[in-house]
Amino acid sequence: MMNNDSLHPKFVEAMKKLRSMSEEERLSEENKDLFEQAMNYAPLDIQPQLIEIRKKYDNLH
């Protein structure tokens, strides 16, 4: 992963919060906005991984 200096602060903040959660919490409706924030500010090399997680979320909801 890139060093934190090149990452958008909103992405770093969202990922820090998401990492401390279980997968079930990350995929919950309450955390959808936080996940969207991570998606919106993610570097291009990380976006494919987040898209896979979003597909899981969409399948649950």
PQR file with spaces between the fields and no chain letter, atoms N, CA, C, O and H, PARSE charges and radii, in Angstrom:
ATOM       1  N    MET     1       0.832   -1.177    0.000 -0.4000 1.5000
ATOM       2  CA   MET     1       0.000    0.000    0.000 -0.0000 2.0000
ATOM       3  C    MET     1       0.884    1.250    0.000  0.5500 1.7000
ATOM       4  O    MET     1       2.028    1.211    0.453 -0.5500 1.4000
ATOM       5  N    MET     2       0.357    2.325   -0.498 -0.4000 1.5000
ATOM       6  CA   MET     2       1.115    3.573   -0.556 -0.0000 2.0000
ATOM       7  C    MET     2       1.388    4.081    0.857  0.5500 1.7000
ATOM       8  O    MET     2       0.728    3.677    1.814 -0.5500 1.4000
ATOM       9  H    MET     2      -0.572    2.357   -0.866  0.4000 1.0000
ATOM      10  N    ASN     3       2.365    4.967    0.970 -0.4000 1.5000
ATOM      11  CA   ASN     3       2.578    5.553    2.287 -0.0000 2.0000
ATOM      12  C    ASN     3       1.461    6.556    2.578  0.5500 1.7000
ATOM      13  O    ASN     3       0.833    7.074    1.655 -0.5500 1.4000
ATOM      14  H    ASN     3       2.902    5.295    0.193  0.4000 1.0000
ATOM      15  N    ASN     4       1.222    6.823    3.825 -0.4000 1.5000
ATOM      16  CA   ASN     4       0.089    7.657    4.227 -0.0000 2.0000
ATOM      17  C    ASN     4       0.170    9.083    3.725  0.5500 1.7000
ATOM      18  O    ASN     4      -0.853    9.763    3.652 -0.5500 1.4000
ATOM      19  H    ASN     4       1.732    6.403    4.576  0.4000 1.0000
ATOM      20  N    ASP     5       1.365    9.559    3.374 -0.4000 1.5000
ATOM      21  CA   ASP     5       1.502   10.931    2.884 -0.0000 2.0000
ATOM      22  C    ASP     5       0.763   11.139    1.569  0.5500 1.7000
ATOM      23  O    ASP     5       0.307   12.246    1.286 -0.5500 1.4000
ATOM      24  H    ASP     5       2.196    9.006    3.433  0.4000 1.0000
ATOM      25  N    SER     6       0.640   10.095    0.767 -0.4000 1.5000
ATOM      26  CA   SER     6      -0.013   10.240   -0.529 -0.0000 2.0000
ATOM      27  C    SER     6      -1.503    9.878   -0.484  0.5500 1.7000
ATOM      28  O    SER     6      -2.193    9.970   -1.499 -0.5500 1.4000
ATOM      29  H    SER     6       1.011    9.195    0.997  0.4000 1.0000
ATOM      30  N    LEU     7      -1.991    9.476    0.665 -0.4000 1.5000
ATOM      31  CA   LEU     7      -3.398    9.102    0.804 -0.0000 2.0000
ATOM      32  C    LEU     7      -4.212   10.305    1.272  0.5500 1.7000
ATOM      33  O    LEU     7      -3.739   11.125    2.059 -0.5500 1.4000
ATOM      34  H    LEU     7      -1.431    9.402    1.490  0.4000 1.0000
ATOM      35  N    HIS     8      -5.416   10.393    0.785 -0.4000 1.5000
ATOM      36  CA   HIS     8      -6.313   11.473    1.192 -0.0000 2.0000
ATOM      37  C    HIS     8      -6.685   11.279    2.662  0.5500 1.7000
ATOM      38  O    HIS     8      -6.990   10.161    3.077 -0.5500 1.4000
ATOM      39  H    HIS     8      -5.800    9.727    0.146  0.4000 1.0000
ATOM      40  N    PRO     9      -6.662   12.354    3.456 -0.5600 1.5000
ATOM      41  CA   PRO     9      -6.993   12.222    4.894  0.2800 2.0000
ATOM      42  C    PRO     9      -8.360   11.592    5.160  0.5500 1.7000
ATOM      43  O    PRO     9      -8.517   10.857    6.135 -0.5500 1.4000
ATOM      44  N    LYS    10      -9.345   11.866    4.314 -0.4000 1.5000
ATOM      45  CA   LYS    10     -10.681   11.268    4.522 -0.0000 2.0000
ATOM      46  C    LYS    10     -10.642    9.764    4.286  0.5500 1.7000
ATOM      47  O    LYS    10     -11.363    9.015    4.945 -0.5500 1.4000
ATOM      48  H    LYS    10      -9.217   12.462    3.521  0.4000 1.0000
ATOM      49  N    PHE    11      -9.806    9.316    3.353 -0.4000 1.5000
ATOM      50  CA   PHE    11      -9.645    7.882    3.117 -0.0000 2.0000
ATOM      51  C    PHE    11      -8.980    7.233    4.326  0.5500 1.7000
ATOM      52  O    PHE    11      -9.436    6.198    4.812 -0.5500 1.4000
ATOM      53  H    PHE    11      -9.220    9.924    2.818  0.4000 1.0000
ATOM      54  N    VAL    12      -7.900    7.845    4.809 -0.4000 1.5000
ATOM      55  CA   VAL    12      -7.177    7.307    5.966 -0.0000 2.0000
ATOM      56  C    VAL    12      -8.107    7.216    7.175  0.5500 1.7000
ATOM      57  O    VAL    12      -8.114    6.207    7.879 -0.5500 1.4000
ATOM      58  H    VAL    12      -7.529    8.685    4.415  0.4000 1.0000
ATOM      59  N    GLU    13      -8.888    8.265    7.415 -0.4000 1.5000
ATOM      60  CA   GLU    13      -9.829    8.287    8.540 -0.0000 2.0000
ATOM      61  C    GLU    13     -10.866    7.165    8.413  0.5500 1.7000
ATOM      62  O    GLU    13     -11.120    6.437    9.372 -0.5500 1.4000
ATOM      63  H    GLU    13      -8.883    9.085    6.843  0.4000 1.0000
ATOM      64  N    ALA    14     -11.453    7.034    7.240 -0.4000 1.5000
ATOM      65  CA   ALA    14     -12.476    6.002    7.033 -0.0000 2.0000
ATOM      66  C    ALA    14     -11.892    4.603    7.201  0.5500 1.7000
ATOM      67  O    ALA    14     -12.505    3.747    7.838 -0.5500 1.4000
ATOM      68  H    ALA    14     -11.247    7.625    6.460  0.4000 1.0000
ATOM      69  N    MET    15     -10.703    4.367    6.628 -0.4000 1.5000
ATOM      70  CA   MET    15     -10.109    3.033    6.709 -0.0000 2.0000
ATOM      71  C    MET    15      -9.710    2.694    8.142  0.5500 1.7000
ATOM      72  O    MET    15      -9.820    1.541    8.558 -0.5500 1.4000
ATOM      73  H    MET    15     -10.205    5.063    6.110  0.4000 1.0000
ATOM      74  N    LYS    16      -9.257    3.674    8.886 -0.4000 1.5000
ATOM      75  CA   LYS    16      -8.888    3.427   10.284 -0.0000 2.0000
ATOM      76  C    LYS    16     -10.117    2.940   11.057  0.5500 1.7000
ATOM      77  O    LYS    16     -10.033    1.987   11.832 -0.5500 1.4000
ATOM      78  H    LYS    16      -9.168    4.610    8.547  0.4000 1.0000
ATOM      79  N    LYS    17     -11.241    3.592   10.842 -0.4000 1.5000
ATOM      80  CA   LYS    17     -12.484    3.201   11.521 -0.0000 2.0000
ATOM      81  C    LYS    17     -12.963    1.846   11.030  0.5500 1.7000
ATOM      82  O    LYS    17     -13.370    1.006   11.833 -0.5500 1.4000
ATOM      83  H    LYS    17     -11.310    4.366   10.212  0.4000 1.0000
ATOM      84  N    LEU    18     -12.920    1.620    9.715 -0.4000 1.5000
ATOM      85  CA   LEU    18     -13.409    0.357    9.151 -0.0000 2.0000
ATOM      86  C    LEU    18     -12.548   -0.826    9.594  0.5500 1.7000
ATOM      87  O    LEU    18     -13.070   -1.917    9.826 -0.5500 1.4000
ATOM      88  H    LEU    18     -12.590    2.303    9.063  0.4000 1.0000
ATOM      89  N    ARG    19     -11.248   -0.621    9.711 -0.4000 1.5000
ATOM      90  CA   ARG    19     -10.348   -1.715   10.111 -0.0000 2.0000
ATOM      91  C    ARG    19     -10.648   -2.205   11.517  0.5500 1.7000
ATOM      92  O    ARG    19     -10.429   -3.377   11.826 -0.5500 1.4000
ATOM      93  H    ARG    19     -10.825    0.265    9.523  0.4000 1.0000
ATOM      94  N    SER    20     -11.149   -1.320   12.374 -0.4000 1.5000
ATOM      95  CA   SER    20     -11.399   -1.724   13.759 -0.0000 2.0000
ATOM      96  C    SER    20     -12.716   -2.486   13.918  0.5500 1.7000
ATOM      97  O    SER    20     -13.048   -2.934   15.016 -0.5500 1.4000
ATOM      98  H    SER    20     -11.328   -0.369   12.124  0.4000 1.0000
ATOM      99  N    MET    21     -13.459   -2.631   12.827 -0.4000 1.5000
ATOM     100  CA   MET    21     -14.770   -3.298   12.880 -0.0000 2.0000
ATOM     101  C    MET    21     -14.678   -4.725   12.370  0.5500 1.7000
ATOM     102  O    MET    21     -13.747   -5.095   11.655 -0.5500 1.4000
ATOM     103  H    MET    21     -13.190   -2.267   11.935  0.4000 1.0000
ATOM     104  N    SER    22     -15.663   -5.511   12.757 -0.4000 1.5000
ATOM     105  CA   SER    22     -15.785   -6.848   12.169 -0.0000 2.0000
ATOM     106  C    SER    22     -16.347   -6.693   10.760  0.5500 1.7000
ATOM     107  O    SER    22     -16.866   -5.632   10.413 -0.5500 1.4000
ATOM     108  H    SER    22     -16.419   -5.210   13.338  0.4000 1.0000
ATOM     109  N    GLU    23     -16.248   -7.734    9.955 -0.4000 1.5000
ATOM     110  CA   GLU    23     -16.781   -7.664    8.594 -0.0000 2.0000
ATOM     111  C    GLU    23     -18.286   -7.372    8.623  0.5500 1.7000
ATOM     112  O    GLU    23     -18.794   -6.610    7.801 -0.5500 1.4000
ATOM     113  H    GLU    23     -15.827   -8.595   10.237  0.4000 1.0000
ATOM     114  N    GLU    24     -18.977   -7.977    9.562 -0.4000 1.5000
ATOM     115  CA   GLU    24     -20.418   -7.757    9.680 -0.0000 2.0000
ATOM     116  C    GLU    24     -20.720   -6.280    9.950  0.5500 1.7000
ATOM     117  O    GLU    24     -21.643   -5.712    9.366 -0.5500 1.4000
ATOM     118  H    GLU    24     -18.564   -8.596   10.230  0.4000 1.0000
ATOM     119  N    GLU    25     -19.937   -5.666   10.838 -0.4000 1.5000
ATOM     120  CA   GLU    25     -20.133   -4.237   11.126 -0.0000 2.0000
ATOM     121  C    GLU    25     -19.819   -3.381    9.903  0.5500 1.7000
ATOM     122  O    GLU    25     -20.544   -2.434    9.597 -0.5500 1.4000
ATOM     123  H    GLU    25     -19.187   -6.127   11.312  0.4000 1.0000
ATOM     124  N    ARG    26     -18.736   -3.720    9.208 -0.4000 1.5000
ATOM     125  CA   ARG    26     -18.360   -2.951    8.016 -0.0000 2.0000
ATOM     126  C    ARG    26     -19.450   -2.985    6.957  0.5500 1.7000
ATOM     127  O    ARG    26     -19.662   -2.002    6.247 -0.5500 1.4000
ATOM     128  H    ARG    26     -18.147   -4.489    9.457  0.4000 1.0000
ATOM     129  N    LEU    27     -20.134   -4.103    6.851 -0.4000 1.5000
ATOM     130  CA   LEU    27     -21.144   -4.272    5.813 -0.0000 2.0000
ATOM     131  C    LEU    27     -22.535   -3.840    6.277  0.5500 1.7000
ATOM     132  O    LEU    27     -23.513   -4.012    5.549 -0.5500 1.4000
ATOM     133  H    LEU    27     -19.962   -4.901    7.428  0.4000 1.0000
ATOM     134  N    SER    28     -22.628   -3.286    7.475 -0.4000 1.5000
ATOM     135  CA   SER    28     -23.940   -2.891    7.988 -0.0000 2.0000
ATOM     136  C    SER    28     -24.415   -1.594    7.346  0.5500 1.7000
ATOM     137  O    SER    28     -23.623   -0.804    6.832 -0.5500 1.4000
ATOM     138  H    SER    28     -21.834   -3.146    8.067  0.4000 1.0000
ATOM     139  N    GLU    29     -25.710   -1.400    7.390 -0.4000 1.5000
ATOM     140  CA   GLU    29     -26.328   -0.194    6.829 -0.0000 2.0000
ATOM     141  C    GLU    29     -25.800    1.064    7.519  0.5500 1.7000
ATOM     142  O    GLU    29     -25.622    2.097    6.875 -0.5500 1.4000
ATOM     143  H    GLU    29     -26.353   -2.041    7.808  0.4000 1.0000
ATOM     144  N    GLU    30     -25.551    0.979    8.826 -0.4000 1.5000
ATOM     145  CA   GLU    30     -25.082    2.149    9.585 -0.0000 2.0000
ATOM     146  C    GLU    30     -23.728    2.649    9.090  0.5500 1.7000
ATOM     147  O    GLU    30     -23.438    3.842    9.168 -0.5500 1.4000
ATOM     148  H    GLU    30     -25.696    0.139    9.349  0.4000 1.0000
ATOM     149  N    ASN    31     -22.908    1.745    8.584 -0.4000 1.5000
ATOM     150  CA   ASN    31     -21.560    2.130    8.167 -0.0000 2.0000
ATOM     151  C    ASN    31     -21.427    2.335    6.659  0.5500 1.7000
ATOM     152  O    ASN    31     -20.318    2.467    6.140 -0.5500 1.4000
ATOM     153  H    ASN    31     -23.144    0.776    8.520  0.4000 1.0000
ATOM     154  N    LYS    32     -22.550    2.361    5.965 -0.4000 1.5000
ATOM     155  CA   LYS    32     -22.524    2.542    4.517 -0.0000 2.0000
ATOM     156  C    LYS    32     -21.860    3.871    4.142  0.5500 1.7000
ATOM     157  O    LYS    32     -21.068    3.921    3.201 -0.5500 1.4000
ATOM     158  H    LYS    32     -23.451    2.254    6.387  0.4000 1.0000
ATOM     159  N    ASP    33     -22.178    4.949    4.873 -0.4000 1.5000
ATOM     160  CA   ASP    33     -21.596    6.256    4.557 -0.0000 2.0000
ATOM     161  C    ASP    33     -20.084    6.266    4.748  0.5500 1.7000
ATOM     162  O    ASP    33     -19.354    6.865    3.958 -0.5500 1.4000
ATOM     163  H    ASP    33     -22.822    4.908    5.637  0.4000 1.0000
ATOM     164  N    LEU    34     -19.623    5.601    5.798 -0.4000 1.5000
ATOM     165  CA   LEU    34     -18.189    5.522    6.050 -0.0000 2.0000
ATOM     166  C    LEU    34     -17.498    4.763    4.921  0.5500 1.7000
ATOM     167  O    LEU    34     -16.428    5.159    4.457 -0.5500 1.4000
ATOM     168  H    LEU    34     -20.216    5.115    6.439  0.4000 1.0000
ATOM     169  N    PHE    35     -18.114    3.682    4.490 -0.4000 1.5000
ATOM     170  CA   PHE    35     -17.554    2.900    3.385 -0.0000 2.0000
ATOM     171  C    PHE    35     -17.552    3.725    2.096  0.5500 1.7000
ATOM     172  O    PHE    35     -16.587    3.687    1.333 -0.5500 1.4000
ATOM     173  H    PHE    35     -18.983    3.361    4.866  0.4000 1.0000
ATOM     174  N    GLU    36     -18.623    4.463    1.859 -0.4000 1.5000
ATOM     175  CA   GLU    36     -18.684    5.333    0.679 -0.0000 2.0000
ATOM     176  C    GLU    36     -17.564    6.372    0.725  0.5500 1.7000
ATOM     177  O    GLU    36     -16.953    6.682   -0.297 -0.5500 1.4000
ATOM     178  H    GLU    36     -19.407    4.494    2.479  0.4000 1.0000
ATOM     179  N    GLN    37     -17.303    6.902    1.908 -0.4000 1.5000
ATOM     180  CA   GLN    37     -16.211    7.868    2.059 -0.0000 2.0000
ATOM     181  C    GLN    37     -14.890    7.215    1.672  0.5500 1.7000
ATOM     182  O    GLN    37     -14.084    7.817    0.962 -0.5500 1.4000
ATOM     183  H    GLN    37     -17.799    6.650    2.738  0.4000 1.0000
ATOM     184  N    ALA    38     -14.665    5.999    2.128 -0.4000 1.5000
ATOM     185  CA   ALA    38     -13.437    5.289    1.772 -0.0000 2.0000
ATOM     186  C    ALA    38     -13.362    5.091    0.264  0.5500 1.7000
ATOM     187  O    ALA    38     -12.307    5.297   -0.336 -0.5500 1.4000
ATOM     188  H    ALA    38     -15.320    5.509    2.704  0.4000 1.0000
ATOM     189  N    MET    39     -14.460    4.698   -0.347 -0.4000 1.5000
ATOM     190  CA   MET    39     -14.495    4.485   -1.807 -0.0000 2.0000
ATOM     191  C    MET    39     -14.179    5.777   -2.560  0.5500 1.7000
ATOM     192  O    MET    39     -13.394    5.776   -3.509 -0.5500 1.4000
ATOM     193  H    MET    39     -15.317    4.530    0.140  0.4000 1.0000
ATOM     194  N    ASN    40     -14.790    6.867   -2.133 -0.4000 1.5000
ATOM     195  CA   ASN    40     -14.648    8.131   -2.849 -0.0000 2.0000
ATOM     196  C    ASN    40     -13.234    8.689   -2.818  0.5500 1.7000
ATOM     197  O    ASN    40     -12.824    9.396   -3.738 -0.5500 1.4000
ATOM     198  H    ASN    40     -15.427    6.868   -1.362  0.4000 1.0000
ATOM     199  N    TYR    41     -12.492    8.376   -1.771 -0.4000 1.5000
ATOM     200  CA   TYR    41     -11.154    8.945   -1.623 -0.0000 2.0000
ATOM     201  C    TYR    41     -10.040    7.911   -1.771  0.5500 1.7000
ATOM     202  O    TYR    41      -8.873    8.220   -1.532 -0.5500 1.4000
ATOM     203  H    TYR    41     -12.825    7.802   -1.023  0.4000 1.0000
ATOM     204  N    ALA    42     -10.387    6.706   -2.156 -0.4000 1.5000
ATOM     205  CA   ALA    42      -9.399    5.637   -2.265 -0.0000 2.0000
ATOM     206  C    ALA    42      -8.455    5.853   -3.452  0.5500 1.7000
ATOM     207  O    ALA    42      -8.878    6.304   -4.516 -0.5500 1.4000
ATOM     208  H    ALA    42     -11.335    6.455   -2.350  0.4000 1.0000
ATOM     209  N    PRO    43      -7.175    5.527   -3.260 -0.5600 1.5000
ATOM     210  CA   PRO    43      -6.252    5.548   -4.407  0.2800 2.0000
ATOM     211  C    PRO    43      -6.669    4.475   -5.411  0.5500 1.7000
ATOM     212  O    PRO    43      -7.295    3.481   -5.041 -0.5500 1.4000
ATOM     213  N    LEU    44      -6.328    4.675   -6.654 -0.4000 1.5000
ATOM     214  CA   LEU    44      -6.761    3.756   -7.721 -0.0000 2.0000
ATOM     215  C    LEU    44      -6.350    2.314   -7.471  0.5500 1.7000
ATOM     216  O    LEU    44      -7.094    1.400   -7.826 -0.5500 1.4000
ATOM     217  H    LEU    44      -5.819    5.482   -6.954  0.4000 1.0000
ATOM     218  N    ASP    45      -5.190    2.083   -6.873 -0.4000 1.5000
ATOM     219  CA   ASP    45      -4.735    0.702   -6.669 -0.0000 2.0000
ATOM     220  C    ASP    45      -5.546   -0.038   -5.611  0.5500 1.7000
ATOM     221  O    ASP    45      -5.486   -1.265   -5.541 -0.5500 1.4000
ATOM     222  H    ASP    45      -4.585    2.826   -6.585  0.4000 1.0000
ATOM     223  N    ILE    46      -6.292    0.676   -4.798 -0.4000 1.5000
ATOM     224  CA   ILE    46      -7.098    0.050   -3.745 -0.0000 2.0000
ATOM     225  C    ILE    46      -8.558   -0.110   -4.165  0.5500 1.7000
ATOM     226  O    ILE    46      -9.269   -0.953   -3.619 -0.5500 1.4000
ATOM     227  H    ILE    46      -6.340    1.673   -4.855  0.4000 1.0000
ATOM     228  N    GLN    47      -9.003    0.680   -5.114 -0.4000 1.5000
ATOM     229  CA   GLN    47     -10.406    0.650   -5.511 -0.0000 2.0000
ATOM     230  C    GLN    47     -10.933   -0.731   -5.893  0.5500 1.7000
ATOM     231  O    GLN    47     -12.054   -1.058   -5.504 -0.5500 1.4000
ATOM     232  H    GLN    47      -8.425    1.366   -5.558  0.4000 1.0000
ATOM     233  N    PRO    48     -10.196   -1.560   -6.630 -0.5600 1.5000
ATOM     234  CA   PRO    48     -10.747   -2.897   -6.957  0.2800 2.0000
ATOM     235  C    PRO    48     -11.115   -3.718   -5.721  0.5500 1.7000
ATOM     236  O    PRO    48     -12.116   -4.434   -5.729 -0.5500 1.4000
ATOM     237  N    GLN    49     -10.311   -3.620   -4.661 -0.4000 1.5000
ATOM     238  CA   GLN    49     -10.614   -4.358   -3.429 -0.0000 2.0000
ATOM     239  C    GLN    49     -11.894   -3.819   -2.793  0.5500 1.7000
ATOM     240  O    GLN    49     -12.720   -4.584   -2.296 -0.5500 1.4000
ATOM     241  H    GLN    49      -9.498   -3.038   -4.655  0.4000 1.0000
ATOM     242  N    LEU    50     -12.049   -2.507   -2.813 -0.4000 1.5000
ATOM     243  CA   LEU    50     -13.250   -1.906   -2.227 -0.0000 2.0000
ATOM     244  C    LEU    50     -14.491   -2.234   -3.050  0.5500 1.7000
ATOM     245  O    LEU    50     -15.581   -2.386   -2.497 -0.5500 1.4000
ATOM     246  H    LEU    50     -11.378   -1.885   -3.216  0.4000 1.0000
ATOM     247  N    ILE    51     -14.334   -2.342   -4.351 -0.4000 1.5000
ATOM     248  CA   ILE    51     -15.463   -2.716   -5.212 -0.0000 2.0000
ATOM     249  C    ILE    51     -15.933   -4.131   -4.882  0.5500 1.7000
ATOM     250  O    ILE    51     -17.133   -4.406   -4.882 -0.5500 1.4000
ATOM     251  H    ILE    51     -13.449   -2.219   -4.800  0.4000 1.0000
ATOM     252  N    GLU    52     -14.995   -5.021   -4.602 -0.4000 1.5000
ATOM     253  CA   GLU    52     -15.367   -6.390   -4.220 -0.0000 2.0000
ATOM     254  C    GLU    52     -16.163   -6.385   -2.915  0.5500 1.7000
ATOM     255  O    GLU    52     -17.140   -7.121   -2.773 -0.5500 1.4000
ATOM     256  H    GLU    52     -14.020   -4.798   -4.602  0.4000 1.0000
ATOM     257  N    ILE    53     -15.739   -5.555   -1.969 -0.4000 1.5000
ATOM     258  CA   ILE    53     -16.461   -5.462   -0.699 -0.0000 2.0000
ATOM     259  C    ILE    53     -17.846   -4.875   -0.938  0.5500 1.7000
ATOM     260  O    ILE    53     -18.823   -5.316   -0.333 -0.5500 1.4000
ATOM     261  H    ILE    53     -14.945   -4.958   -2.084  0.4000 1.0000
ATOM     262  N    ARG    54     -17.933   -3.887   -1.814 -0.4000 1.5000
ATOM     263  CA   ARG    54     -19.233   -3.280   -2.119 -0.0000 2.0000
ATOM     264  C    ARG    54     -20.181   -4.320   -2.721  0.5500 1.7000
ATOM     265  O    ARG    54     -21.376   -4.304   -2.426 -0.5500 1.4000
ATOM     266  H    ARG    54     -17.140   -3.528   -2.306  0.4000 1.0000
ATOM     267  N    LYS    55     -19.668   -5.220   -3.557 -0.4000 1.5000
ATOM     268  CA   LYS    55     -20.518   -6.272   -4.137 -0.0000 2.0000
ATOM     269  C    LYS    55     -21.088   -7.156   -3.029  0.5500 1.7000
ATOM     270  O    LYS    55     -22.258   -7.538   -3.078 -0.5500 1.4000
ATOM     271  H    LYS    55     -18.697   -5.234   -3.796  0.4000 1.0000
ATOM     272  N    LYS    56     -20.266   -7.484   -2.030 -0.4000 1.5000
ATOM     273  CA   LYS    56     -20.744   -8.264   -0.894 -0.0000 2.0000
ATOM     274  C    LYS    56     -21.863   -7.515   -0.176  0.5500 1.7000
ATOM     275  O    LYS    56     -22.896   -8.087    0.175 -0.5500 1.4000
ATOM     276  H    LYS    56     -19.316   -7.174   -1.989  0.4000 1.0000
ATOM     277  N    TYR    57     -21.629   -6.215    0.034 -0.4000 1.5000
ATOM     278  CA   TYR    57     -22.618   -5.385    0.712 -0.0000 2.0000
ATOM     279  C    TYR    57     -23.933   -5.381   -0.073  0.5500 1.7000
ATOM     280  O    TYR    57     -25.005   -5.585    0.496 -0.5500 1.4000
ATOM     281  H    TYR    57     -20.791   -5.750   -0.250  0.4000 1.0000
ATOM     282  N    ASP    58     -23.838   -5.147   -1.384 -0.4000 1.5000
ATOM     283  CA   ASP    58     -25.037   -5.104   -2.215 -0.0000 2.0000
ATOM     284  C    ASP    58     -25.801   -6.417   -2.175  0.5500 1.7000
ATOM     285  O    ASP    58     -27.031   -6.424   -2.209 -0.5500 1.4000
ATOM     286  H    ASP    58     -22.967   -4.981   -1.846  0.4000 1.0000
ATOM     287  N    ASN    59     -25.082   -7.520   -2.102 -0.4000 1.5000
ATOM     288  CA   ASN    59     -25.739   -8.824   -2.038 -0.0000 2.0000
ATOM     289  C    ASN    59     -26.472   -9.029   -0.709  0.5500 1.7000
ATOM     290  O    ASN    59     -27.452   -9.772   -0.647 -0.5500 1.4000
ATOM     291  H    ASN    59     -24.083   -7.514   -2.074  0.4000 1.0000
ATOM     292  N    LEU    60     -26.002   -8.376    0.343 -0.4000 1.5000
ATOM     293  CA   LEU    60     -26.642   -8.507    1.651 -0.0000 2.0000
ATOM     294  C    LEU    60     -27.869   -7.604    1.794  0.5500 1.7000
ATOM     295  O    LEU    60     -28.766   -7.898    2.585 -0.5500 1.4000
ATOM     296  H    LEU    60     -25.207   -7.772    0.293  0.4000 1.0000
ATOM     297  N    HIS    61     -27.912   -6.526    1.045 -0.4000 1.5000
ATOM     298  CA   HIS    61     -28.972   -5.525    1.242 -0.0000 2.0000
ATOM     299  C    HIS    61     -29.879   -5.433    0.054  0.5500 1.7000
ATOM     300  O    HIS    61     -30.821   -4.641    0.057 -0.5500 1.4000
ATOM     301  H    HIS    61     -27.184   -6.287    0.402  0.4000 1.0000
